[in-house]
Amino acid sequence: MLWQGNQALRRFSTGQVYFKNKLKVALIGQSLFGQEVYSHLCKEGHRVVGVFTVPDKDGKADPLALAAEKNGTPVFKFPRWRVKGKTIKEVAEAYRSVDAELNVLPFCTQFIPMDVIDSPKHGSIIYHPSILPRHRGASAINWTLIMGDKKAGFSVFWADDGLDTGPILLQRSCDVEPNDTVDALYNRFLFPEGIKAMVEAVQLIADGKAPCIPQSEEAATYEGIKKKENAEISWDQSAEALHNWIRGHDKVPGAWTEINGQVVTFYGSSLLNSSIPPGEPLEIKGAKKPGLVTKSGLVLFGNDGEALMVRNLQFEDGKMIPASQYFSAGETSVVELTAEEVKVAETIKVIWAGILSNVPVIEDSTDFFKSGASSMDVVSKEVNEMTVKMPHQCFINGQFTDADDGKTYDTINPTDGSTICKVSYASLVDVDKAVAAAKDAFENGEWGRMNARERGILMYRLADLLEENQEELATIEALDSGAVYTLALKTHIGMSVQTFRYFAGWCDKIQGSTIPINQARPNRNLTFTRKEPLGVCAIIIPWNYPLMMLAWKSAACLAAGNTLVLKPAQVTPLTALKFAELSVKAGFPKGVINIIPGSGGIAGQRLSEHPDIRKLGFTGSTLIGKQIMKSCAVSNLKKVSLELGGKSPLIIFSDCELDKAVRMGMGAVFFNKGENCIAAGRLFVEESIHDDFVTRVVEEIKKMKIGDPLDRATDHGPQNHKAHLEKLLQYCEAGVKEGATLVYGGRQVQRPGFFMEPTVFTDVEDHMYLAKEESFGPIMVISKFQNGDIDGVLQRANNTEYGLASGVFTRDINKAMYVSEKLEAGTVFINTYNKTDVAAPFGGVKQSGFGKDLGEEALNEYLKTKTVTLEY
């Protein structure tokens, strides 16, 4: 039953499909994992007749209890099930009253008596986060890493009177990546796939198909719970073993050692595969070789000469610091900072002093926001097991402030249509204030006097803060845009962090050139060029990747030395405002970054017309892009870069690797709910494989889980806003009316919120609306082409006014290169799709716009070249 490698990635549908056989289930356990299993069992039509969980803690109910109580399921909260080895009578009677046919224990810390375990008709099943019989007992995920296992996984097994010894019902496995942590394994695989597997196990039991495979005692292991006193690092090991020990104890209980007489706990370990960076030696008790405190972290050495790096350290008093700051945090030794770092640190103190008027002296240890820096109003929500704090005012000249006329608007959660909060609606006066602040910061402020390396340090600091707050940012993105949380964490936020780090590195590498001219000799003339910032830049971003689009444009803009006024999409302003909060904490001087939420018709139009703005970067529709370009030209001939609409063709030849083409073809269309600039707007599939391709796509769509984007098991969340959903439904209606074949979907999902079924159209002819216009949603548009007709399909693929991206799947490298040369698009993907990188330029041709985001080329969008000639 153990699935290996790629099989572990198979998705199991947990959508609302009612099979003939359903069970009455008692759910025994706790935690968010238990809550998710409960919710999915209910959605599958099983009847949860009772939930048995732990008592409230500090007046707060367990997530499982909250979900069950909200749904009207009987909830029982027992501190224990037995006393002196005997089942408590009242507890047993309460359990028997629900008359369950099966006990499901997704995560349970209590000891459940065997008379309860064996009571139901089908017995009890338990989830355990290891591939049994390996790592029986507690802390199984920790031990998977500590022991250096190459595979991780989980088991759903039949409970017996042993400790994790019952027969196996099903198992799943995944590869352990070299730098996986406990959290990474849990969030990537054990949590989402575990939920699906528990639901599948219950259905297998209901259908009478559940395996019962006895566990082998061969290779069985038992390890107890990890405790702090047992987590001390033994240094006579290889670097890989040290790394496994540290990451296996991260976050709890934490691997520790003794440094300068005190216990120091290590967090954030990774193997160091590059050359050893320079640093200051640090003696560590028991280590045969001193560590090195470097700018990136603490380098440690194994007995094999290999190295690893630790990012964070925690002292006995609970204080946690970046490992790179060990000496600067201590009292006995101080590392010398570079002149730029000293100057930046002092600059930040000056900036903070101007804001924290209630704090007499700004120290290195001053907590910016706890000291009252949040002059802003914030909306706080308890969601996704955290407190999320969201600024909702305009951010102008380093201050959060209401719109000048006091107007606000509602920003909506697309998952259920509810209002998240009211957001300031920027007026023309607010736009003018923001531009004036940006202009003053550029011409007269600290930013204009700061050298390039100092600027880079601030951008690195901002990237670190984005990373430290990535879970909160991803949660806000899920709430405000409907992005699936797991995708938001990796892509929306993850690539934003990478973008700021990439461009931070460019700050001190922007340079002109020396040019030999005819008059250089004998007249002793010298000509050279300077690359200079433009001044105040306006940035207008879309709603599909709110933070990532902000990062793509603003990081290059700031690296070049400009100041900016940014208008987020009206429907998704919240991560941009959170970004503004973090930029202040990073130490950006006031006026450098300004965020004005509001409408494109008012704030966006004013930005395109404003005479003090020297550059405007826009991502959005072609129609609005044309209007912006006209306004920029008429006003003051602003420099403009536009990333506009697309109808990206994806050509799939019969000699492709079909499984990969299906998988990536689906990603090309359905990634981020289809709200993706480079989504494959039209698929051309060679005739001989067309029907098979369509069949496989539909089979995979049926496995997709549509649901709450904060649910780790969700594959497909809601569309961004109501008007967009309605547009997509009209798009589908137009396709049906013109004679295209609606193979799957095309409807709104019947649940609260703005959910749409993933949709597939075939028999799409070149003259049809579906063939010409972008949907910007989860709609796959498939056209057939004749076998072997390469030039014919190329002509059809290029028969569009758009040219943002494109793709081709074939095993023939010559064919692939020929097609990539002929396709009229800014990006061509070969045997892959959606693979963008911060170092690779991104942008379109034709009516998909001009100019580049990302890579070195993006810097040129925010720079001007000055030629200087002198005689000496």
C-alpha positions in Angstrom: 0.0 0.0 0.0 3.0 2.3 0.2 2.9 4.8 -2.7 6.3 6.0 -3.9 7.6 9.1 -5.6 5.3 10.6 -8.1 2.4 8.5 -6.9 2.5 10.5 -3.7 1.4 13.5 -5.6 -1.8 12.0 -6.8 -4.8 14.1 -5.7 -7.9 12.6 -4.2 -11.2 14.3 -4.7 -12.9 15.5 -1.5 -15.5 17.6 -3.3 -19.1 17.2 -2.6 -19.9 13.8 -4.2 -22.3 11.5 -2.6 -21.5 7.8 -2.9 -24.1 5.1 -2.1 -22.4 4.0 1.1 -22.0 6.4 4.0 -21.1 5.9 7.7 -22.0 7.3 11.1 -18.7 8.5 12.4 -17.5 9.5 15.8 -14.5 11.9 15.6 -12.1 11.7 18.5 -9.3 14.2 18.6 -8.4 17.9 18.3 -6.5 20.6 16.4 -6.9 22.2 13.0 -6.1 18.8 11.3 -9.1 17.3 13.2 -11.3 20.2 12.1 -10.3 19.8 8.5 -11.0 16.0 8.5 -14.4 16.8 10.2 -15.3 19.3 7.5 -14.3 17.1 4.6 -16.2 14.1 6.0 -19.3 16.2 6.3 -18.9 17.4 2.7 -18.5 13.8 1.5 -21.9 13.0 3.0 -20.8 11.0 6.0 -22.7 11.7 9.2 -20.5 12.8 12.1 -22.7 11.8 15.0 -20.4 13.1 17.7 -17.1 14.9 18.3 -15.1 14.0 21.3 -12.4 16.6 22.1 -10.4 18.3 24.8 -11.8 20.9 27.2 -11.5 24.6 26.4 -8.2 26.2 27.2 -8.1 29.7 28.6 -11.7 30.1 27.6 -11.0 29.2 23.9 -12.4 26.1 22.3 -10.4 23.7 20.1 -10.8 24.4 16.3 -12.5 21.0 15.9 -15.0 21.8 18.6 -15.7 25.2 17.1 -16.4 23.7 13.7 -18.6 21.0 15.1 -20.6 23.3 17.3 -21.2 25.7 14.4 -22.5 22.8 12.4 -24.8 21.5 15.1 -22.9 18.3 15.7 -22.9 17.1 19.4 -19.6 17.9 21.0 -18.2 16.3 24.2 -15.2 17.7 26.0 -13.7 15.3 28.4 -10.4 15.9 30.2 -9.8 12.2 30.4 -11.5 8.9 29.4 -10.4 6.7 32.3 -9.3 6.7 35.9 -7.0 4.1 37.4 -7.2 2.0 34.2 -11.0 1.9 34.1 -13.2 3.8 31.7 -15.2 6.6 33.3 -18.9 5.6 33.3 -20.3 8.9 32.3 -17.8 9.2 29.5 -18.6 5.7 28.2 -22.4 6.4 28.3 -21.9 9.7 26.4 -19.9 7.9 23.8 -22.4 5.0 23.4 -25.2 7.5 23.0 -24.1 8.6 19.6 -24.2 5.1 18.2 -21.2 5.4 15.8 -20.3 2.9 13.2 -16.7 4.0 13.0 -14.3 5.9 15.2 -11.9 8.3 13.4 -8.9 9.6 15.3 -7.1 12.2 13.1 -5.0 13.6 15.9 -5.6 12.7 19.5 -3.4 13.3 22.6 -5.7 11.5 25.0 -5.6 7.8 25.9 -8.8 6.2 24.5 -9.9 2.9 26.3 -10.0 -0.3 24.2 -13.7 -0.8 25.0 -14.3 2.5 23.1 -11.8 1.7 20.4 -13.5 -1.7 19.7 -17.1 -0.5 20.2 -18.2 0.5 16.7 -19.1 -1.9 14.0 -16.0 -1.0 12.0 -13.7 -0.3 14.9 -11.3 2.7 14.9 -8.8 4.2 12.5 -5.9 6.5 13.4 -3.6 8.8 11.5 0.1 8.6 12.3 2.7 10.9 10.6 5.3 8.3 9.7 5.6 5.3 7.4 4.8 2.6 9.9 6.3 0.5 11.4 9.1 3.1 11.3 9.0 5.8 14.0 6.2 4.5 16.2 5.5 6.8 19.1 5.5 10.6 19.5 7.6 13.1 17.6 7.5 11.0 14.5 8.1 13.9 12.0 11.0 15.0 14.1 12.6 11.6 14.0 12.1 11.3 10.3 14.4 14.2 9.8 16.8 13.4 12.7 17.4 9.9 11.3 18.0 11.3 7.8 15.2 9.4 6.2 14.9 10.0 2.4 11.2 9.4 2.5 8.6 10.8 4.8 4.9 10.0 4.9 2.0 8.9 7.0 -0.1 5.9 7.8 -3.8 5.4 8.4 -4.1 2.2 10.5 -6.6 0.1 12.4 -6.3 0.8 16.1 -5.3 -2.1 18.4 -4.1 -2.4 21.9 -0.4 -1.6 21.0 1.3 1.7 20.4 0.9 2.4 16.6 1.1 -1.3 15.9 -2.3 -1.9 14.3 -2.8 -3.2 10.7 -2.3 -0.7 7.9 -5.2 0.6 5.9 -3.3 2.9 3.6 0.0 4.8 3.5 1.4 7.7 1.4 5.0 8.9 1.1 6.9 11.8 -0.3 10.6 12.7 -0.8 12.4 14.5 2.0 14.1 17.5 0.5 17.6 18.4 1.7 16.5 21.5 3.7 13.0 20.4 4.7 11.9 21.3 8.2 9.2 19.7 10.3 6.9 22.6 9.3 7.8 22.3 5.7 7.0 18.6 5.6 3.8 19.0 7.5 2.5 21.9 5.4 3.6 20.6 2.0 2.5 17.0 2.4 1.5 15.5 5.7 -1.3 18.0 6.4 -3.0 18.4 3.0 -2.5 14.8 1.8 -3.3 13.4 5.3 -6.7 15.1 5.2 -7.5 13.6 1.8 -6.3 10.2 2.9 -8.4 10.1 6.1 -11.5 10.9 4.0 -10.6 8.3 1.4 -10.0 5.7 4.2 -13.5 6.3 5.6 -15.0 5.8 2.1 -13.0 2.6 1.6 -14.5 1.3 4.8 -18.0 2.3 3.8 -17.6 0.6 0.5 -16.2 -2.6 2.1 -12.9 -2.2 0.3 -10.6 -1.2 3.1 -7.3 -3.2 3.4 -6.1 -4.6 6.7 -2.4 -5.4 6.3 -0.6 -6.5 9.4 2.5 -4.5 10.3 5.8 -6.1 10.0 8.1 -6.1 13.1 11.1 -6.1 10.8 12.6 -2.6 10.7 10.1 -1.4 13.3 11.4 1.5 15.4 10.0 3.3 18.4 11.2 6.7 19.5 9.8 8.8 22.4 8.9 12.4 22.5 11.7 14.9 22.0 12.6 16.9 25.2 14.8 19.9 25.5 17.3 18.2 27.8 17.9 15.5 25.2 18.3 17.9 22.3 21.9 18.9 23.0 24.1 18.8 19.9 26.8 16.1 19.7 29.5 17.6 17.5 31.4 14.5 16.5 29.2 13.9 13.4 29.1 14.7 9.7 27.6 18.1 8.6 24.6 16.3 7.2 24.0 14.5 10.6 24.3 17.9 12.4 21.9 19.5 10.0 19.4 16.6 10.4 19.6 16.9 14.2 19.0 20.7 14.2 16.2 20.7 11.6 14.6 17.7 13.3 14.3 19.7 16.5 13.1 22.9 14.8 10.8 24.5 16.2 10.3 22.3 19.2 12.2 21.6 21.4 15.2 23.2 19.6 18.7 21.8 19.3 21.1 23.5 21.6 24.7 23.8 22.5 26.8 25.9 25.0 28.5 29.1 23.8 30.4 31.3 26.2 28.8 29.6 29.2 25.2 29.9 28.1 22.8 27.7 26.3 22.1 28.8 22.8 19.4 27.1 20.6 19.8 26.8 16.8 17.0 27.3 14.3 16.9 27.5 10.5 19.6 25.0 9.4 20.6 24.4 5.8 23.4 22.5 4.1 26.1 24.8 2.7 26.9 23.7 -0.8 28.8 26.8 -1.9 32.2 28.1 -0.8 32.6 29.1 2.9 31.9 32.9 3.2 34.3 35.0 5.3 33.4 35.6 8.9 34.5 35.9 12.5 35.3 32.7 14.4 33.0 31.6 17.3 34.2 29.0 19.8 31.5 26.4 20.6 31.8 24.0 23.4 32.5 20.5 22.1 33.0 21.5 18.5 36.4 20.5 17.1 36.4 23.6 14.8 35.1 27.1 15.6 31.9 28.3 13.8 32.0 31.3 11.6 29.6 34.3 12.1 29.0 35.6 8.6 26.7 38.1 7.0 24.4 35.3 6.1 24.4 33.3 9.3 26.5 31.0 11.5 28.5 28.4 9.6 29.1 25.1 11.4 31.4 22.3 10.5 31.0 18.5 10.7 33.7 16.0 11.3 33.8 15.3 7.6 34.9 18.9 6.8 31.6 19.8 5.2 29.6 22.8 6.4 26.0 23.9 7.3 24.5 27.2 8.1 22.2 28.3 10.9 20.1 31.4 10.4 18.7 32.1 13.9 19.8 31.8 17.5 17.8 31.9 20.7 19.3 32.7 24.1 18.2 31.4 27.5 16.2 34.5 28.2 14.1 33.8 25.1 15.6 36.5 22.9 16.0 35.3 19.3 18.3 37.0 16.9 19.6 36.4 13.3 22.8 34.4 13.7 24.7 37.0 11.7 24.2 39.4 14.5 25.6 37.2 17.3 28.6 39.5 18.1 26.6 42.7 17.7 24.0 41.4 20.1 26.5 40.4 22.8 28.3 42.5 25.4 31.7 40.9 25.2 32.5 41.1 21.5 31.4 43.4 18.8 31.7 42.8 15.1 32.8 45.8 13.0 30.0 47.0 10.7 30.8 48.4 7.3 30.5 52.1 6.9 27.4 51.7 4.9 25.8 49.5 7.5 26.6 52.0 10.3 25.2 54.8 8.3 22.0 52.9 7.4 21.5 52.0 11.1 21.9 55.6 12.2 19.6 56.8 9.4 16.9 54.3 10.6 17.2 55.6 14.1 16.7 59.2 12.9 13.7 58.1 10.9 12.2 56.2 13.8 12.9 59.1 16.2 10.8 61.3 14.1 7.9 58.9 14.3 8.3 57.6 17.9 8.0 60.9 19.7 7.0 59.1 22.8 10.3 57.2 23.1 13.2 59.3 24.6 16.1 57.3 23.0 16.0 54.9 20.1 18.1 51.9 20.9 19.1 48.9 18.7 16.6 46.8 20.7 13.7 49.2 20.3 10.6 47.4 19.0 9.2 49.8 16.4 5.5 48.9 16.5 5.3 48.0 20.2 6.6 51.5 20.9 3.6 53.1 19.3 4.7 53.5 15.7 1.4 52.2 14.4 -0.2 55.6 14.1 -2.3 53.7 11.6 -5.7 52.1 12.3 -5.6 48.4 11.8 -8.2 45.7 11.4 -7.4 42.6 13.4 -8.9 39.2 12.6 -8.3 35.8 14.2 -8.0 33.6 11.2 -5.8 30.8 10.0 -4.6 30.2 13.6 -3.1 33.6 13.9 -4.0 37.2 14.5 -3.8 39.1 11.2 -3.4 42.9 11.4 -4.3 44.9 8.3 -3.7 48.6 7.8 -6.5 50.1 5.7 -5.7 53.8 5.2 -3.7 55.7 2.6 0.0 55.6 3.2 1.5 59.0 2.4 4.8 60.5 3.4 5.5 57.8 6.0 2.1 58.0 7.7 -1.1 56.1 7.5 -3.9 58.6 7.0 -7.6 58.7 6.1 -8.5 60.0 2.6 -8.7 63.8 2.5 -12.5 63.7 2.0 -12.9 60.8 4.5 -14.4 58.5 1.9 -14.0 54.7 2.2 -15.1 51.6 0.4 -15.6 47.9 1.3 -13.0 45.3 0.3 -14.7 41.9 0.0 -13.6 38.4 0.8 -14.4 36.4 -2.3 -14.7 33.2 -0.4 -18.0 34.2 1.1 -18.8 37.7 -0.1 -18.4 39.2 3.3 -16.7 42.6 4.0 -13.2 42.3 5.3 -12.9 46.0 6.2 -13.4 49.5 5.0 -10.5 51.0 3.0 -9.7 54.6 2.4 -10.7 55.8 -1.0 -8.0 58.1 -2.3 -9.0 61.4 -3.8 -7.2 63.7 -6.2 -5.9 65.6 -3.2 -4.4 62.4 -1.8 -2.7 61.6 -5.1 -1.2 65.1 -5.2 0.0 64.8 -1.6 1.6 61.4 -2.3 3.4 62.7 -5.4 4.6 65.8 -3.6 6.0 63.6 -0.8 7.7 61.4 -3.3 9.2 64.3 -5.1 10.5 65.9 -1.9 12.0 62.6 -0.7 13.8 62.3 -4.1 15.1 65.8 -4.3 15.6 66.8 -0.7 15.4 63.8 1.5 17.8 61.2 2.9 16.9 58.8 0.1 18.5 61.1 -2.5 21.7 61.4 -0.5 22.0 57.7 0.3 24.6 55.8 -1.7 23.7 52.7 -3.7 25.0 50.2 -1.2 23.1 51.7 1.7 20.0 51.5 -0.5 20.6 47.8 -1.1 20.9 47.2 2.7 17.5 48.7 3.2 16.0 46.5 0.5 17.6 43.4 1.9 16.1 44.4 5.3 12.7 44.8 3.7 13.0 41.3 2.0 13.8 39.8 5.4 10.7 41.4 6.9 8.5 40.1 4.1 9.9 36.7 4.8 9.4 36.9 8.5 5.8 37.9 8.0 5.1 35.6 5.1 2.4 33.6 6.8 0.4 36.7 7.7 0.9 38.2 4.2 -0.3 34.9 2.6 -3.3 34.8 4.8 -4.2 38.4 3.9 -3.7 37.5 0.2 -6.1 34.6 0.6 -8.7 36.7 2.3 -8.5 39.6 -0.1 -7.9 38.0 -3.4 -9.1 34.4 -3.0 -5.6 33.0 -3.6 -5.1 29.5 -2.2 -3.0 29.9 0.9 -0.4 27.3 0.0 0.1 28.9 -3.4 0.1 32.4 -1.9 2.8 31.3 0.5 5.0 29.9 -2.2 4.3 32.1 -5.1 2.6 35.4 -4.2 4.8 36.0 -1.2 7.7 33.7 -1.9 8.5 35.3 -5.2 8.0 38.8 -3.7 10.8 38.0 -1.2 13.0 36.7 -4.0 12.4 39.8 -6.1 13.4 42.2 -3.4 16.5 40.2 -2.6 17.5 40.0 -6.3 17.2 43.7 -6.9 18.8 44.6 -3.6 21.9 43.0 -5.0 21.7 45.2 -8.1 21.8 48.5 -6.2 25.5 48.9 -6.3 26.1 47.3 -9.6 24.3 49.8 -11.9 26.9 51.5 -14.0 27.5 53.4 -17.2 30.3 53.0 -19.6 33.4 54.8 -21.1 33.1 55.6 -24.8 36.0 56.2 -27.1 35.2 59.2 -29.3 37.0 60.6 -32.4 38.1 63.7 -30.5 39.7 61.9 -27.7 43.1 62.3 -29.2 45.0 64.6 -29.4 42.5 66.9 -27.6 42.4 64.8 -24.4 38.6 64.3 -24.3 36.8 61.7 -22.2 33.2 60.6 -22.8 31.3 58.4 -20.4 27.7 57.6 -19.5 25.9 57.7 -16.2 22.8 55.6 -15.3 20.6 57.8 -13.2 17.2 57.4 -11.5 14.2 59.1 -13.2 12.6 60.7 -10.1 9.0 60.1 -9.0 7.5 56.9 -10.6 3.9 55.8 -10.5 3.1 52.1 -10.4 -0.4 50.7 -11.0 -0.8 47.0 -10.3 -3.6 44.4 -11.0 -5.6 42.2 -8.6 -4.4 38.7 -9.6 -1.1 38.7 -7.8 -1.4 41.8 -5.5 1.9 41.6 -3.6 4.0 39.9 -6.3 3.1 42.5 -8.9 4.0 45.2 -6.4 7.3 43.5 -5.9 8.1 43.0 -9.6 7.8 46.7 -10.3 8.7 48.5 -7.1 11.8 46.5 -6.4 13.4 47.5 -9.7 12.1 51.1 -9.2 13.7 51.4 -5.8 16.9 49.7 -6.7 17.4 52.3 -9.4 17.1 55.0 -6.7 13.6 56.4 -7.6 10.7 57.2 -5.2 7.3 55.8 -6.0 3.5 56.3 -5.7 1.7 53.0 -6.0 -1.9 52.3 -6.6 -3.0 48.8 -5.8 -6.1 47.3 -7.5 -9.2 48.6 -5.9 -10.4 45.1 -5.0 -7.1 43.9 -3.5 -5.4 46.7 -1.5 -4.5 45.0 1.8 -1.1 43.4 1.1 0.1 46.6 -0.5 -0.8 48.5 2.7 0.8 45.8 4.9 3.9 46.2 2.7 3.9 49.9 3.5 3.9 49.1 7.2 6.9 46.8 6.8 8.8 49.3 4.7 8.7 51.8 7.6 10.0 49.2 9.9 12.8 48.4 7.5 13.9 52.0 7.7 12.8 53.5 4.4 12.7 57.3 4.7 9.3 59.0 4.6 8.0 59.8 1.1 10.0 57.1 -0.7 7.1 54.7 -0.8 3.5 55.9 -1.0 0.4 53.7 -1.3 -2.9 55.1 -2.4 -5.9 52.7 -2.6 -8.8 53.7 -4.7 -10.2 53.6 -8.2 -8.4 53.6 -11.4 -10.7 56.3 -12.8 -9.7 58.8 -10.2 -6.4 57.9 -8.6 -5.0 56.0 -11.6 -6.0 58.7 -14.1 -4.5 61.4 -12.0 -1.2 59.5 -11.8 -1.0 59.2 -15.6 -1.6 62.9 -16.0 0.5 64.3 -13.1 3.3 66.6 -14.4 5.7 65.6 -11.6 5.7 61.9 -12.4 8.5 60.8 -14.8 7.6 57.2 -15.3 4.5 55.0 -15.1 4.5 51.2 -14.9 1.2 49.5 -15.5 -0.1 45.9 -15.5 -3.7 45.4 -16.6 -5.9 45.3 -19.6 -4.9 46.5 -23.1 -7.8 48.9 -23.2 -6.8 50.7 -20.0 -3.1 50.5 -21.1 -3.9 52.5 -24.2 -5.7 55.1 -22.2 -2.8 55.4 -19.8 -0.3 55.7 -22.6 -2.3 58.5 -24.2 -2.5 60.4 -20.9 1.2 60.0 -20.2 2.0 61.3 -23.7 -0.4 64.3 -23.6 0.7 65.4 -20.1 4.5 65.4 -20.0 5.7 62.5 -22.2 6.2 60.2 -19.2 8.3 57.1 -19.8 5.9 54.1 -19.8 6.1 50.3 -19.5 3.0 48.2 -20.1 2.3 44.6 -19.3 -1.2 44.1 -20.8 -3.6 41.4 -22.0 -2.7 38.0 -23.5 -4.1 35.1 -25.4 -1.1 32.8 -25.0 -1.1 29.8 -27.3 0.1 26.4 -26.1 0.9 23.9 -28.9 0.8 20.2 -27.9 2.3 17.9 -30.5 1.6 14.1 -30.6 5.2 13.2 -29.9 5.1 14.9 -26.5 5.3 13.2 -23.1 1.5 13.2 -22.7 1.2 12.8 -19.0 3.4 15.8 -18.5 1.6 17.8 -21.2 -1.7 17.1 -19.4 -0.4 18.0 -16.0 1.4 21.2 -17.2 -1.4 22.1 -19.6 -3.8 22.1 -16.7 -1.4 24.3 -14.7 -1.0 26.6 -17.7 -4.8 27.2 -17.6 -5.9 26.7 -14.0 -3.0 28.0 -12.0 -4.1 30.7 -9.6 -7.7 30.0 -10.7 -6.9 31.0 -14.2 -6.2 34.6 -13.0 -2.8 34.5 -14.5 -1.3 37.0 -17.0 0.5 34.2 -19.0 -2.3 31.6 -18.7 -2.6 29.5 -21.8 -5.6 31.2 -23.5 -5.8 28.7 -26.3 -4.5 25.1 -26.5 -3.7 23.6 -30.0 -3.7 19.8 -29.7 -2.5 17.6 -32.5 -5.4 15.5 -33.9 -4.1 12.1 -33.1 -3.9 12.7 -29.4 -6.7 15.3 -29.0 -9.4 13.0 -27.7 -7.1 11.3 -25.2 -5.8 14.6 -24.0 -9.3 16.0 -23.4 -10.3 12.8 -21.6 -7.3 12.9 -19.3 -7.8 16.6 -18.5 -11.4 16.0 -17.5 -10.4 13.1 -15.3 -7.9 15.3 -13.5 -10.3 18.2 -13.1 -12.7 15.9 -11.3 -10.1 15.3 -8.7 -9.6 19.0 -8.0 -10.8 20.2 -4.6 -12.8 23.5 -4.9 -13.1 25.3 -1.5 -11.9 27.7 1.1 -8.5 29.0 0.1 -7.3 28.7 3.7 -8.0 25.0 3.6 -4.7 23.3 3.0 -6.4 20.6 0.9 -8.0 23.1 -1.5 -6.7 23.1 -5.1 -9.0 25.8 -6.6 -10.3 28.9 -4.7 -12.8 31.6 -5.6 -12.5 34.0 -8.4 -11.2 37.4 -7.3 -14.5 39.4 -7.3 -18.1 39.1 -8.2 -18.0 41.2 -11.4 -15.2 39.0 -12.8 -17.1 35.8 -12.0 -20.1 37.2 -13.9 -17.8 38.1 -16.9 -16.5 34.5 -16.9 -20.0 33.0 -17.0 -20.9 35.3 -19.9 -17.7 34.2 -21.6 -18.9 30.6 -21.4 -22.4 31.5 -22.6 -20.8 33.1 -25.7 -18.8 30.0 -26.4 -21.9 27.8 -26.3 -23.9 30.1 -28.5 -21.1 30.1 -31.1 -21.1 26.4 -31.3 -18.1 25.4 -29.2 -18.5 22.2 -27.2 -18.7 22.6 -23.5 -17.1 19.4 -22.2 -16.9 20.3 -18.5 -17.9 23.0 -16.1 -19.0 26.4 -17.3 -21.1 27.1 -14.1 -20.9 28.9 -10.8 -20.3 26.5 -7.9 -23.4 26.5 -5.7 -22.0 27.7 -2.5 -21.4 31.2 -0.9 -18.7 33.2 -2.6 -17.5 33.7 -6.2 -16.5 30.1 -7.1 -16.5 28.8 -10.7 -16.1 25.3 -11.9 -12.9 24.6 -13.9 -14.1 24.6 -17.5 -13.2 22.9 -20.8 -14.3 23.8 -24.3 -13.4 21.9 -27.4 -14.2 22.4 -31.1 -13.2 26.0 -30.9 -12.8 27.5 -34.3 -10.5 30.4 -35.2 -13.3 32.9 -35.8 -15.0 32.3 -32.4 -15.0 34.8 -29.5 -13.3 32.1 -27.3 -10.4 31.8 -29.8 -9.8 35.6 -29.9 -10.5 37.0 -26.4 -8.8 36.4 -23.1 -11.0 34.9 -20.3 -8.6 35.5 -17.4 -10.2 32.6 -15.6 -10.3 28.8 -15.3 -11.4 28.1 -18.8 -9.5 25.8 -21.1 -10.1 26.5 -24.8 -8.9 23.6 -27.0 -8.6 23.6 -30.8 -7.5 20.6 -32.9 -4.9 20.8 -35.6 -4.0 18.4 -38.3 -1.3 15.8 -37.8 2.1 17.1 -38.9 0.9 20.6 -39.8 3.6 22.6 -37.9 3.5 25.8 -40.0 -0.3 25.8 -40.1 -0.7 25.6 -36.4 2.0 28.3 -36.0 0.0 30.6 -38.3 -3.1 30.0 -36.2 -1.2 30.5 -32.9 0.2 33.9 -34.1 -3.1 35.1 -35.5 -3.8 37.2 -32.4 -3.1 40.8 -31.5 -1.5 39.6 -28.2 2.0 38.3 -27.6 2.7 37.8 -23.9 3.6 34.2 -23.6 3.4 30.9 -25.4 4.4 27.2 -25.1 5.1 24.0 -26.9 5.3 20.4 -25.9 7.3 18.0 -28.0 10.1 15.5 -27.7 11.7 16.7 -30.9 14.2 19.4 -29.9 14.5 20.6 -33.5 10.8 21.1 -33.8 10.7 22.8 -30.4 13.4 25.3 -31.4 11.8 26.0 -34.7 8.5 26.7 -33.0 10.0 28.9 -30.3 11.7 31.0 -33.1 8.4 31.5 -35.0 6.1 32.1 -32.1 5.4 35.9 -31.6 5.6 36.2 -27.9 7.7 37.7 -25.2 8.2 34.3 -23.5 8.2 30.8 -24.9 8.0 27.8 -22.6 9.3 24.4 -24.0 8.0 21.3 -22.3 7.1 23.3 -19.2 4.9 26.3 -18.3 4.6 29.1 -15.8 8.3 29.0 -14.9 9.2 32.6 -14.3 12.3 33.6 -12.4 13.4 36.9 -10.8 16.5 36.9 -13.0 14.6 36.3 -16.3 13.1 39.3 -18.1 9.3 39.2 -18.4 7.1 41.2 -20.8 5.1 41.0 -24.0 5.0 42.2 -27.7 2.3 43.5 -29.9 -0.8 44.6 -27.9 0.5 42.7 -24.8 2.6 45.8 -24.2 6.3 46.7 -24.0 9.0 47.0 -21.4 10.3 44.3 -19.0 9.7 43.3 -15.4 12.4 41.2 -13.7 16.0 40.6 -14.6 18.6 43.2 -15.4 16.5 44.6 -18.2 13.8 45.8 -15.7 16.3 48.2 -14.2 16.5 50.1 -17.6 12.8 50.8 -17.3 13.5 53.0 -14.3 16.8 54.6 -15.3 17.9 57.3 -17.7 21.2 57.5 -19.5 23.2 60.7 -19.3 26.3 61.3 -21.6 29.1 63.3 -20.2 32.0 64.6 -22.3 34.9 66.5 -20.7 38.3 67.9 -21.9 41.2 67.5 -19.5 
